[in-house]
Amino acid sequence: MSKLGARDNSAAKSTARKSPEKVEFLDQIEVTPGAVVTTKHKTSTTNARSAAQPPTTVSVNPNAILVSGDIERASWLQLKYAVVMDATVEKLTNIPLLETIDKWWGTKYCMGGSTDNCIDCSAFTQVVMRDVYKAALPRTAQEQYDQSEKINLEDLQEGDLVFFHTSGRSISHVGVYLLNNKFVHAATSGGVMVSDLNDTYWQPKYRGAGRVIKQPDTTSAGK
């Protein structure tokens, strides 16, 4: 687990600017376009780390935003999740992923659930991989672990799966890796949310990572 702290811990850079003319709010996050964003937004299932650390500071450069589709919505999603993931806006270019996270954010957890009313961890990873990456996964966290290509912690990339042992079976929880040690998952305590691999709850429960082995496209077979 000592490698967990060695991953991408890049600090956000702040830039001096003139006094902003407009302030807006995104889910209680204060955001001023072209300025610095600060927040104490909770992104983990525990409070130990957030209580001991100062607010996150994220440098926002609207001229560097790369978007597709609805430019205004994409830009605000990038601003919002740059804060959540302690990352610069420029790194958040996968708009379909941000839209999927935002659509499911806060959906409550229930064992065996697979709807927008309640969902469990492995059903949520199925949704993300299907809707964002066009890949199919088996139903349970253990099956997803068994059928994924095992990778080292330092090789994690956006869209890889991260696995945990929380109770019962050896692999009982799964999430989708984002960047900067963050992963999105359906947690029993808070529903769909973003947490950190270095969190004092998740770090000792981490059991490995896997890359989805995409199934060959058979729709055009024989044509």
Disulfide bonds with the S-S distance in Angstrom:
Cys110-Cys118 2.05
